[in-house]
Amino acid sequence: MKLRILATLAALAFAGAAQAQMISATNPRAIVSALQNAGYKATLGKDDTGDPLITSAAGGSDFLVLFFG
């Protein structure tokens, strides 16, 4: 599941890009930037246990990107 989310985010981040750059789940700010560069709203926060949490939306639906471990 985690791999599928990362693959989807990577595809969004690189869609139409002339030169691809790697992003990593170890750097949540880079994922936020990739989402924003792809035209999505994205806000970095923390969940109840202090893990990073990204809040975003697409197609009228809100979604979260959760980080574990």
C-alpha angles and dihedrals in degrees: 000000000000090000092051091053092048092048091051092049091048091051091050092047094050101039107127094356116145092211122025123221127196121246125191135204087231087072109052092175089062090054090050090050092048091051092047092047088053089055100260126126111243131176125188117219140139132261125228092279095048097257117138117268128188119204116201144144140219132178092003094305125110118223140178131221107212127198124206134185 
